[in-house]
Amino acid sequence: LPATPDRPLDTEAAKRQKRGPRLTSAAMEGSREEVEAKWRAATALGPLFVGVFANQPPAEVKKIAEDAGLDVIQLSGKEGWADLDCYKPFPVINAEHVSPTGGSAEEVLGKVGGE
């Protein structure tokens, strides 16, 4: 069962059902089409188990991801792009916070190395 404010994640149950992530950090490599194909193949087996974290130490996030059997780590705080290798083998979705009054699309993409 998913965690809720009234029901925390049952990490013992997750450990009993432990499996490796359906995606690895390699799922983020390649052309846009190749990345999309890898994610589509993984989701064909069912929904991905994504953990959302904000401003937590990378080692702690990775340990929780391993213990809970996550497929993907989503960083929603101010973690930045420099430490993404710390989370391997998990693919990482990293939120980029944008001011509502500033920054063009080109500036944002320049910060993240996007297309």
A tleap script that builds the chain and sets N, CA, C and O, in Angstrom:
source leaprc.protein.ff14SB
mol = sequence {
  NLEU PRO ALA THR PRO ASP ARG PRO LEU ASP
  THR GLU ALA ALA LYS ARG GLN LYS ARG GLY
  PRO ARG LEU THR SER ALA ALA MET GLU GLY
  SER ARG GLU GLU VAL GLU ALA LYS TRP ARG
  ALA ALA THR ALA LEU GLY PRO LEU PHE VAL
  GLY VAL PHE ALA ASN GLN PRO PRO ALA GLU
  VAL LYS LYS ILE ALA GLU ASP ALA GLY LEU
  ASP VAL ILE GLN LEU SER GLY LYS GLU GLY
  TRP ALA ASP LEU ASP CYS TYR LYS PRO PHE
  PRO VAL ILE ASN ALA GLU HIE VAL SER PRO
  THR GLY GLY SER ALA GLU GLU VAL LEU GLY
  LYS VAL GLY GLY CGLU
}
set mol.1.N position { 0.841 -1.197 0.000 }
set mol.1.CA position { 0.000 0.000 0.000 }
set mol.1.C position { 0.873 1.243 0.000 }
set mol.1.O position { 1.937 1.254 0.620 }
set mol.2.N position { 0.437 2.290 -0.687 }
set mol.2.CA position { 1.223 3.521 -0.688 }
set mol.2.C position { 1.180 4.197 0.677 }
set mol.2.O position { 0.228 4.039 1.442 }
set mol.3.N position { 2.223 4.943 0.956 }
set mol.3.CA position { 2.280 5.684 2.213 }
set mol.3.C position { 1.333 6.876 2.151 }
set mol.3.O position { 1.163 7.492 1.099 }
set mol.4.N position { 0.724 7.193 3.280 }
set mol.4.CA position { -0.123 8.378 3.422 }
set mol.4.C position { 0.257 9.020 4.747 }
set mol.4.O position { 0.992 8.414 5.527 }
set mol.5.N position { -0.223 10.234 5.025 }
set mol.5.CA position { 0.088 10.848 6.326 }
set mol.5.C position { -0.378 9.982 7.501 }
set mol.5.O position { 0.238 10.002 8.566 }
set mol.6.N position { -1.455 9.229 7.312 }
set mol.6.CA position { -1.967 8.377 8.389 }
set mol.6.C position { -1.355 6.984 8.401 }
set mol.6.O position { -1.463 6.264 9.394 }
set mol.7.N position { -0.711 6.601 7.300 }
set mol.7.CA position { -0.142 5.264 7.195 }
set mol.7.C position { 1.248 5.376 6.563 }
set mol.7.O position { 1.357 5.542 5.348 }
set mol.8.N position { 2.307 5.289 7.365 }
set mol.8.CA position { 3.651 5.397 6.797 }
set mol.8.C position { 3.982 4.182 5.934 }
set mol.8.O position { 3.332 3.140 6.028 }
set mol.9.N position { 4.997 4.334 5.097 }
set mol.9.CA position { 5.448 3.258 4.239 }
set mol.9.C position { 5.868 2.070 5.082 }
set mol.9.O position { 6.636 2.226 6.032 }
set mol.10.N position { 5.380 0.895 4.752 }
set mol.10.CA position { 5.748 -0.337 5.438 }
set mol.10.C position { 7.063 -0.822 4.839 }
set mol.10.O position { 7.066 -1.594 3.880 }
set mol.11.N position { 8.182 -0.367 5.408 }
set mol.11.CA position { 9.484 -0.707 4.834 }
set mol.11.C position { 9.798 -2.188 4.996 }
set mol.11.O position { 10.521 -2.747 4.171 }
set mol.12.N position { 9.284 -2.831 6.017 }
set mol.12.CA position { 9.508 -4.265 6.183 }
set mol.12.C position { 8.846 -5.034 5.047 }
set mol.12.O position { 9.440 -5.965 4.503 }
set mol.13.N position { 7.628 -4.657 4.685 }
set mol.13.CA position { 6.944 -5.308 3.556 }
set mol.13.C position { 7.709 -5.046 2.266 }
set mol.13.O position { 7.845 -5.938 1.429 }
set mol.14.N position { 8.206 -3.832 2.107 }
set mol.14.CA position { 8.969 -3.501 0.900 }
set mol.14.C position { 10.234 -4.349 0.825 }
set mol.14.O position { 10.604 -4.806 -0.257 }
set mol.15.N position { 10.901 -4.563 1.953 }
set mol.15.CA position { 12.107 -5.396 1.969 }
set mol.15.C position { 11.781 -6.841 1.595 }
set mol.15.O position { 12.550 -7.481 0.878 }
set mol.16.N position { 10.648 -7.360 2.075 }
set mol.16.CA position { 10.256 -8.736 1.761 }
set mol.16.C position { 9.981 -8.898 0.270 }
set mol.16.O position { 10.218 -9.963 -0.300 }
set mol.17.N position { 9.487 -7.848 -0.350 }
set mol.17.CA position { 9.181 -7.891 -1.771 }
set mol.17.C position { 10.312 -7.293 -2.604 }
set mol.17.O position { 10.118 -6.963 -3.774 }
set mol.18.N position { 11.487 -7.155 -2.004 }
set mol.18.CA position { 12.618 -6.456 -2.613 }
set mol.18.C position { 12.909 -6.955 -4.023 }
set mol.18.O position { 12.978 -8.156 -4.282 }
set mol.19.N position { 13.067 -6.040 -4.876 }
set mol.19.CA position { 13.474 -6.297 -6.244 }
set mol.19.C position { 14.316 -5.112 -6.678 }
set mol.19.O position { 14.266 -4.048 -6.060 }
set mol.20.N position { 15.062 -5.288 -7.703 }
set mol.20.CA position { 15.840 -4.175 -8.216 }
set mol.20.C position { 14.943 -3.198 -8.940 }
set mol.20.O position { 13.836 -3.561 -9.340 }
set mol.21.N position { 15.393 -1.962 -9.122 }
set mol.21.CA position { 14.595 -1.003 -9.878 }
set mol.21.C position { 14.442 -1.453 -11.325 }
set mol.21.O position { 15.358 -2.047 -11.894 }
set mol.22.N position { 13.287 -1.171 -11.919 }
set mol.22.CA position { 13.054 -1.531 -13.319 }
set mol.22.C position { 13.833 -0.643 -14.264 }
set mol.22.O position { 14.021 -0.988 -15.431 }
set mol.23.N position { 14.283 0.482 -13.779 }
set mol.23.CA position { 15.114 1.396 -14.558 }
set mol.23.C position { 16.420 1.601 -13.807 }
set mol.23.O position { 16.473 1.435 -12.589 }
set mol.24.N position { 17.464 1.958 -14.524 }
set mol.24.CA position { 18.711 2.359 -13.882 }
set mol.24.C position { 19.070 3.744 -14.404 }
set mol.24.O position { 18.382 4.300 -15.260 }
set mol.25.N position { 20.146 4.282 -13.880 }
set mol.25.CA position { 20.569 5.612 -14.322 }
set mol.25.C position { 20.852 5.623 -15.825 }
set mol.25.O position { 20.809 6.683 -16.449 }
set mol.26.N position { 21.141 4.464 -16.413 }
set mol.26.CA position { 21.367 4.391 -17.861 }
set mol.26.C position { 20.099 4.726 -18.638 }
set mol.26.O position { 20.167 5.054 -19.823 }
set mol.27.N position { 18.944 4.647 -17.983 }
set mol.27.CA position { 17.689 4.994 -18.653 }
set mol.27.C position { 17.632 6.468 -19.009 }
set mol.27.O position { 16.785 6.878 -19.802 }
set mol.28.N position { 18.511 7.266 -18.440 }
set mol.28.CA position { 18.528 8.696 -18.710 }
set mol.28.C position { 19.544 9.045 -19.794 }
set mol.28.O position { 19.716 10.219 -20.124 }
set mol.29.N position { 20.220 8.035 -20.352 }
set mol.29.CA position { 21.267 8.279 -21.342 }
set mol.29.C position { 20.764 7.935 -22.738 }
set mol.29.O position { 19.928 7.047 -22.907 }
set mol.30.N position { 21.274 8.640 -23.723 }
set mol.30.CA position { 20.902 8.398 -25.112 }
set mol.30.C position { 20.082 9.549 -25.653 }
set mol.30.O position { 19.903 10.577 -24.999 }
set mol.31.N position { 19.592 9.351 -26.857 }
set mol.31.CA position { 18.764 10.378 -27.481 }
set mol.31.C position { 17.421 10.451 -26.760 }
set mol.31.O position { 17.070 9.556 -25.991 }
set mol.32.N position { 16.694 11.495 -27.009 }
set mol.32.CA position { 15.365 11.648 -26.400 }
set mol.32.C position { 14.479 10.446 -26.724 }
set mol.32.O position { 13.750 9.951 -25.865 }
set mol.33.N position { 14.549 9.983 -27.972 }
set mol.33.CA position { 13.735 8.838 -28.393 }
set mol.33.C position { 14.145 7.574 -27.645 }
set mol.33.O position { 13.286 6.788 -27.246 }
set mol.34.N position { 15.457 7.368 -27.449 }
set mol.34.CA position { 15.940 6.185 -26.729 }
set mol.34.C position { 15.509 6.216 -25.265 }
set mol.34.O position { 15.104 5.194 -24.712 }
set mol.35.N position { 15.595 7.382 -24.645 }
set mol.35.CA position { 15.176 7.524 -23.250 }
set mol.35.C position { 13.682 7.241 -23.122 }
set mol.35.O position { 13.260 6.513 -22.224 }
set mol.36.N position { 12.890 7.811 -24.012 }
set mol.36.CA position { 11.447 7.575 -23.972 }
set mol.36.C position { 11.120 6.091 -24.140 }
set mol.36.O position { 10.226 5.579 -23.467 }
set mol.37.N position { 11.828 5.402 -25.020 }
set mol.37.CA position { 11.579 3.972 -25.245 }
set mol.37.C position { 11.897 3.159 -23.996 }
set mol.37.O position { 11.166 2.226 -23.665 }
set mol.38.N position { 12.974 3.502 -23.302 }
set mol.38.CA position { 13.343 2.787 -22.069 }
set mol.38.C position { 12.265 2.975 -20.999 }
set mol.38.O position { 11.892 2.022 -20.315 }
set mol.39.N position { 11.773 4.195 -20.858 }
set mol.39.CA position { 10.753 4.468 -19.849 }
set mol.39.C position { 9.438 3.795 -20.216 }
set mol.39.O position { 8.746 3.275 -19.341 }
set mol.40.N position { 9.081 3.797 -21.499 }
set mol.40.CA position { 7.845 3.121 -21.922 }
set mol.40.C position { 7.918 1.623 -21.642 }
set mol.40.O position { 6.943 1.030 -21.182 }
set mol.41.N position { 9.067 1.010 -21.917 }
set mol.41.CA position { 9.232 -0.427 -21.668 }
set mol.41.C position { 9.088 -0.732 -20.180 }
set mol.41.O position { 8.452 -1.720 -19.812 }
set mol.42.N position { 9.669 0.104 -19.323 }
set mol.42.CA position { 9.587 -0.123 -17.876 }
set mol.42.C position { 8.156 0.044 -17.367 }
set mol.42.O position { 7.714 -0.709 -16.499 }
set mol.43.N position { 7.437 1.020 -17.901 }
set mol.43.CA position { 6.076 1.259 -17.417 }
set mol.43.C position { 5.077 0.284 -18.009 }
set mol.43.O position { 3.950 0.198 -17.522 }
set mol.44.N position { 5.454 -0.454 -19.042 }
set mol.44.CA position { 4.561 -1.470 -19.597 }
set mol.44.C position { 4.297 -2.569 -18.570 }
set mol.44.O position { 3.285 -3.265 -18.656 }
set mol.45.N position { 5.185 -2.727 -17.614 }
set mol.45.CA position { 5.051 -3.739 -16.565 }
set mol.45.C position { 4.170 -3.266 -15.411 }
set mol.45.O position { 3.866 -4.040 -14.503 }
set mol.46.N position { 3.767 -2.017 -15.443 }
set mol.46.CA position { 2.960 -1.437 -14.367 }
set mol.46.C position { 3.552 -0.110 -13.953 }
set mol.46.O position { 4.589 0.298 -14.473 }
set mol.47.N position { 2.901 0.571 -13.016 }
set mol.47.CA position { 3.390 1.891 -12.604 }
set mol.47.C position { 4.754 1.806 -11.928 }
set mol.47.O position { 5.088 0.808 -11.289 }
set mol.48.N position { 5.522 2.860 -12.082 }
set mol.48.CA position { 6.820 2.950 -11.414 }
set mol.48.C position { 6.626 3.441 -9.985 }
set mol.48.O position { 5.725 4.234 -9.711 }
set mol.49.N position { 7.463 2.973 -9.089 }
set mol.49.CA position { 7.440 3.371 -7.684 }
set mol.49.C position { 8.451 4.503 -7.537 }
set mol.49.O position { 9.659 4.267 -7.562 }
set mol.50.N position { 7.959 5.731 -7.382 }
set mol.50.CA position { 8.796 6.931 -7.342 }
set mol.50.C position { 8.789 7.518 -5.935 }
set mol.50.O position { 7.728 7.721 -5.344 }
set mol.51.N position { 9.966 7.787 -5.409 }
set mol.51.CA position { 10.091 8.466 -4.118 }
set mol.51.C position { 10.406 9.926 -4.350 }
set mol.51.O position { 11.290 10.256 -5.140 }
set mol.52.N position { 9.691 10.804 -3.667 }
set mol.52.CA position { 9.899 12.247 -3.813 }
set mol.52.C position { 10.604 12.759 -2.563 }
set mol.52.O position { 10.126 12.561 -1.446 }
set mol.53.N position { 11.735 13.412 -2.757 }
set mol.53.CA position { 12.569 13.880 -1.658 }
set mol.53.C position { 12.884 15.360 -1.846 }
set mol.53.O position { 12.913 15.863 -2.969 }
set mol.54.N position { 13.117 16.043 -0.744 }
set mol.54.CA position { 13.501 17.458 -0.815 }
set mol.54.C position { 14.527 17.757 0.263 }
set mol.54.O position { 14.279 17.565 1.453 }
set mol.55.N position { 15.687 18.231 -0.179 }
set mol.55.CA position { 16.734 18.730 0.714 }
set mol.55.C position { 17.196 17.706 1.743 }
set mol.55.O position { 17.436 18.049 2.901 }
set mol.56.N position { 17.321 16.447 1.321 }
set mol.56.CA position { 17.849 15.403 2.199 }
set mol.56.C position { 19.220 14.985 1.686 }
set mol.56.O position { 19.487 15.098 0.489 }
set mol.57.N position { 20.095 14.502 2.568 }
set mol.57.CA position { 21.427 14.079 2.120 }
set mol.57.C position { 21.338 12.941 1.101 }
set mol.57.O position { 20.514 12.040 1.257 }
set mol.58.N position { 22.175 12.972 0.063 }
set mol.58.CA position { 22.119 11.937 -0.969 }
set mol.58.C position { 22.223 10.509 -0.420 }
set mol.58.O position { 21.505 9.623 -0.883 }
set mol.59.N position { 23.093 10.276 0.545 }
set mol.59.CA position { 23.248 8.922 1.089 }
set mol.59.C position { 21.955 8.447 1.752 }
set mol.59.O position { 21.591 7.276 1.647 }
set mol.60.N position { 21.275 9.348 2.425 }
set mol.60.CA position { 20.009 8.999 3.073 }
set mol.60.C position { 18.932 8.693 2.031 }
set mol.60.O position { 18.177 7.732 2.181 }
set mol.61.N position { 18.862 9.498 0.990 }
set mol.61.CA position { 17.881 9.286 -0.076 }
set mol.61.C position { 18.129 7.939 -0.742 }
set mol.61.O position { 17.191 7.171 -0.957 }
set mol.62.N position { 19.382 7.646 -1.069 }
set mol.62.CA position { 19.705 6.392 -1.742 }
set mol.62.C position { 19.355 5.193 -0.853 }
set mol.62.O position { 18.816 4.201 -1.343 }
set mol.63.N position { 19.651 5.275 0.426 }
set mol.63.CA position { 19.338 4.175 1.353 }
set mol.63.C position { 17.832 3.942 1.419 }
set mol.63.O position { 17.380 2.797 1.373 }
set mol.64.N position { 17.056 5.010 1.527 }
set mol.64.CA position { 15.597 4.881 1.558 }
set mol.64.C position { 15.106 4.259 0.249 }
set mol.64.O position { 14.243 3.381 0.261 }
set mol.65.N position { 15.655 4.713 -0.875 }
set mol.65.CA position { 15.253 4.182 -2.181 }
set mol.65.C position { 15.538 2.683 -2.272 }
set mol.65.O position { 14.714 1.917 -2.770 }
set mol.66.N position { 16.699 2.275 -1.793 }
set mol.66.CA position { 17.052 0.857 -1.805 }
set mol.66.C position { 16.134 0.050 -0.892 }
set mol.66.O position { 15.606 -0.988 -1.289 }
set mol.67.N position { 15.950 0.535 0.330 }
set mol.67.CA position { 15.132 -0.185 1.316 }
set mol.67.C position { 13.672 -0.294 0.890 }
set mol.67.O position { 13.018 -1.304 1.151 }
set mol.68.N position { 13.163 0.748 0.234 }
set mol.68.CA position { 11.753 0.766 -0.157 }
set mol.68.C position { 11.514 0.122 -1.523 }
set mol.68.O position { 10.364 -0.073 -1.917 }
set mol.69.N position { 12.580 -0.209 -2.248 }
set mol.69.CA position { 12.416 -0.801 -3.566 }
set mol.69.C position { 11.916 0.170 -4.618 }
set mol.69.O position { 11.135 -0.200 -5.495 }
set mol.70.N position { 12.371 1.423 -4.528 }
set mol.70.CA position { 11.935 2.432 -5.502 }
set mol.70.C position { 12.483 2.136 -6.889 }
set mol.70.O position { 13.517 1.484 -7.033 }
set mol.71.N position { 11.789 2.616 -7.896 }
set mol.71.CA position { 12.269 2.558 -9.273 }
set mol.71.C position { 12.961 3.855 -9.672 }
set mol.71.O position { 13.915 3.838 -10.450 }
set mol.72.N position { 12.484 4.985 -9.141 }
set mol.72.CA position { 12.960 6.311 -9.545 }
set mol.72.C position { 13.024 7.210 -8.317 }
set mol.72.O position { 12.201 7.098 -7.409 }
set mol.73.N position { 14.007 8.099 -8.301 }
set mol.73.CA position { 14.128 9.127 -7.262 }
set mol.73.C position { 13.769 10.460 -7.899 }
set mol.73.O position { 14.290 10.814 -8.957 }
set mol.74.N position { 12.869 11.202 -7.244 }
set mol.74.CA position { 12.554 12.558 -7.687 }
set mol.74.C position { 13.038 13.523 -6.621 }
set mol.74.O position { 12.661 13.412 -5.455 }
set mol.75.N position { 13.873 14.468 -7.021 }
set mol.75.CA position { 14.389 15.488 -6.116 }
set mol.75.C position { 13.602 16.767 -6.341 }
set mol.75.O position { 13.564 17.292 -7.454 }
set mol.76.N position { 12.977 17.266 -5.289 }
set mol.76.CA position { 12.113 18.436 -5.427 }
set mol.76.C position { 12.588 19.629 -4.612 }
set mol.76.O position { 11.888 20.638 -4.531 }
set mol.77.N position { 13.746 19.530 -4.018 }
set mol.77.CA position { 14.272 20.627 -3.213 }
set mol.77.C position { 15.285 21.440 -3.997 }
set mol.77.O position { 15.080 21.751 -5.170 }
set mol.78.N position { 16.378 21.779 -3.334 }
set mol.78.CA position { 17.425 22.594 -3.958 }
set mol.78.C position { 18.712 21.779 -4.122 }
set mol.78.O position { 19.813 22.295 -3.929 }
set mol.79.N position { 18.558 20.509 -4.478 }
set mol.79.CA position { 19.711 19.617 -4.573 }
set mol.79.C position { 20.692 19.991 -5.675 }
set mol.79.O position { 21.895 19.785 -5.517 }
set mol.80.N position { 20.213 20.530 -6.773 }
set mol.80.CA position { 21.105 20.895 -7.861 }
set mol.80.C position { 21.460 19.703 -8.732 }
set mol.80.O position { 20.977 18.592 -8.517 }
set mol.81.N position { 22.306 19.947 -9.711 }
set mol.81.CA position { 22.633 18.930 -10.712 }
set mol.81.C position { 23.990 18.291 -10.479 }
set mol.81.O position { 24.311 17.296 -11.129 }
set mol.82.N position { 24.798 18.829 -9.572 }
set mol.82.CA position { 26.173 18.352 -9.407 }
set mol.82.C position { 26.267 16.968 -8.777 }
set mol.82.O position { 27.205 16.230 -9.080 }
set mol.83.N position { 25.334 16.592 -7.917 }
set mol.83.CA position { 25.465 15.351 -7.156 }
set mol.83.C position { 24.635 14.191 -7.694 }
set mol.83.O position { 24.422 13.218 -6.970 }
set mol.84.N position { 24.167 14.255 -8.913 }
set mol.84.CA position { 23.272 13.219 -9.417 }
set mol.84.C position { 23.919 11.839 -9.460 }
set mol.84.O position { 23.219 10.833 -9.356 }
set mol.85.N position { 25.242 11.771 -9.610 }
set mol.85.CA position { 25.916 10.470 -9.618 }
set mol.85.C position { 25.809 9.755 -8.275 }
set mol.85.O position { 25.953 8.534 -8.217 }
set mol.86.N position { 25.562 10.488 -7.204 }
set mol.86.CA position { 25.436 9.887 -5.870 }
set mol.86.C position { 24.259 8.927 -5.779 }
set mol.86.O position { 24.230 8.070 -4.896 }
set mol.87.N position { 23.296 9.056 -6.671 }
set mol.87.CA position { 22.064 8.277 -6.571 }
set mol.87.C position { 22.087 7.027 -7.443 }
set mol.87.O position { 21.118 6.269 -7.447 }
set mol.88.N position { 23.172 6.794 -8.184 }
set mol.88.CA position { 23.241 5.619 -9.060 }
set mol.88.C position { 23.077 4.363 -8.221 }
set mol.88.O position { 23.628 4.294 -7.122 }
set mol.89.N position { 22.343 3.373 -8.694 }
set mol.89.CA position { 21.908 3.123 -10.067 }
set mol.89.C position { 20.536 3.686 -10.397 }
set mol.89.O position { 20.006 3.398 -11.471 }
set mol.90.N position { 19.937 4.484 -9.505 }
set mol.90.CA position { 18.573 4.981 -9.724 }
set mol.90.C position { 18.551 6.128 -10.725 }
set mol.90.O position { 19.413 7.006 -10.679 }
set mol.91.N position { 17.574 6.131 -11.630 }
set mol.91.CA position { 17.375 7.326 -12.439 }
set mol.91.C position { 16.802 8.424 -11.549 }
set mol.91.O position { 16.064 8.151 -10.602 }
set mol.92.N position { 17.150 9.659 -11.862 }
set mol.92.CA position { 16.746 10.796 -11.029 }
set mol.92.C position { 15.999 11.822 -11.871 }
set mol.92.O position { 16.438 12.210 -12.954 }
set mol.93.N position { 14.865 12.245 -11.343 }
set mol.93.CA position { 14.138 13.385 -11.886 }
set mol.93.C position { 14.447 14.528 -10.936 }
set mol.93.O position { 14.190 14.426 -9.736 }
set mol.94.N position { 14.992 15.608 -11.459 }
set mol.94.CA position { 15.406 16.723 -10.602 }
set mol.94.C position { 14.601 17.961 -10.969 }
set mol.94.O position { 14.696 18.463 -12.089 }
set mol.95.N position { 13.811 18.449 -10.022 }
set mol.95.CA position { 13.004 19.649 -10.267 }
set mol.95.C position { 13.902 20.865 -10.405 }
set mol.95.O position { 14.894 21.004 -9.689 }
set mol.96.N position { 13.552 21.728 -11.315 }
set mol.96.CA position { 14.251 22.999 -11.481 }
set mol.96.C position { 13.265 24.105 -11.146 }
set mol.96.O position { 12.266 24.282 -11.842 }
set mol.97.N position { 13.539 24.842 -10.094 }
set mol.97.CA position { 12.638 25.890 -9.641 }
set mol.97.C position { 12.857 27.145 -10.477 }
set mol.97.O position { 13.984 27.615 -10.636 }
set mol.98.N position { 11.773 27.670 -11.002 }
set mol.98.CA position { 11.835 28.818 -11.897 }
set mol.98.C position { 10.982 29.938 -11.313 }
set mol.98.O position { 9.854 29.718 -10.873 }
set mol.99.N position { 11.535 31.117 -11.320 }
set mol.99.CA position { 10.798 32.284 -10.844 }
set mol.99.C position { 9.673 32.611 -11.817 }
set mol.99.O position { 9.875 32.560 -13.030 }
set mol.100.N position { 8.492 32.946 -11.303 }
set mol.100.CA position { 7.392 33.285 -12.209 }
set mol.100.C position { 7.633 34.583 -12.980 }
set mol.100.O position { 6.962 34.836 -13.981 }
set mol.101.N position { 8.579 35.406 -12.530 }
set mol.101.CA position { 8.806 36.690 -13.191 }
set mol.101.C position { 10.111 36.757 -13.968 }
set mol.101.O position { 10.404 37.779 -14.588 }
set mol.102.N position { 10.892 35.701 -13.946 }
set mol.102.CA position { 12.178 35.813 -14.620 }
set mol.102.C position { 12.644 34.506 -15.220 }
set mol.102.O position { 12.211 33.428 -14.813 }
set mol.103.N position { 13.526 34.614 -16.185 }
set mol.103.CA position { 14.118 33.450 -16.801 }
set mol.103.C position { 13.347 32.969 -18.013 }
set mol.103.O position { 12.202 32.528 -17.914 }
set mol.104.N position { 13.995 33.062 -19.147 }
set mol.104.CA position { 13.387 32.543 -20.367 }
set mol.104.C position { 13.573 31.028 -20.406 }
set mol.104.O position { 14.347 30.470 -19.629 }
set mol.105.N position { 12.867 30.380 -21.303 }
set mol.105.CA position { 13.017 28.933 -21.475 }
set mol.105.C position { 14.470 28.596 -21.827 }
set mol.105.O position { 15.000 27.589 -21.358 }
set mol.106.N position { 15.100 29.411 -22.629 }
set mol.106.CA position { 16.488 29.163 -23.024 }
set mol.106.C position { 17.416 29.226 -21.811 }
set mol.106.O position { 18.337 28.418 -21.700 }
set mol.107.N position { 17.184 30.180 -20.895 }
set mol.107.CA position { 18.011 30.289 -19.698 }
set mol.107.C position { 17.852 29.062 -18.807 }
set mol.107.O position { 18.835 28.534 -18.288 }
set mol.108.N position { 16.613 28.611 -18.632 }
set mol.108.CA position { 16.376 27.427 -17.804 }
set mol.108.C position { 17.032 26.206 -18.421 }
set mol.108.O position { 17.700 25.448 -17.719 }
set mol.109.N position { 16.855 25.999 -19.721 }
set mol.109.CA position { 17.459 24.851 -20.385 }
set mol.109.C position { 18.979 24.930 -20.354 }
set mol.109.O position { 19.647 23.898 -20.290 }
set mol.110.N position { 19.529 26.119 -20.398 }
set mol.110.CA position { 20.964 26.286 -20.295 }
set mol.110.C position { 21.506 25.846 -18.938 }
set mol.110.O position { 22.619 25.329 -18.846 }
set mol.111.N position { 20.712 26.053 -17.883 }
set mol.111.CA position { 21.132 25.637 -16.544 }
set mol.111.C position { 21.153 24.129 -16.401 }
set mol.111.O position { 21.976 23.588 -15.663 }
set mol.112.N position { 20.256 23.439 -17.100 }
set mol.112.CA position { 20.126 21.992 -16.915 }
set mol.112.C position { 20.740 21.191 -18.063 }
set mol.112.O position { 20.755 19.961 -18.018 }
set mol.113.N position { 21.238 21.866 -19.077 }
set mol.113.CA position { 21.837 21.163 -20.204 }
set mol.113.C position { 20.795 20.529 -21.108 }
set mol.113.O position { 21.077 19.528 -21.767 }
set mol.114.N position { 19.595 21.097 -21.150 }
set mol.114.CA position { 18.519 20.518 -21.951 }
set mol.114.C position { 18.574 20.915 -23.399 }
set mol.114.O position { 19.410 21.700 -23.845 }
set mol.115.N position { 17.633 20.326 -24.111 }
set mol.115.CA position { 17.542 20.578 -25.553 }
set mol.115.C position { 16.833 21.877 -25.832 }
set mol.115.O position { 16.665 22.252 -26.992 }
savepdb mol mol.pdb
quit
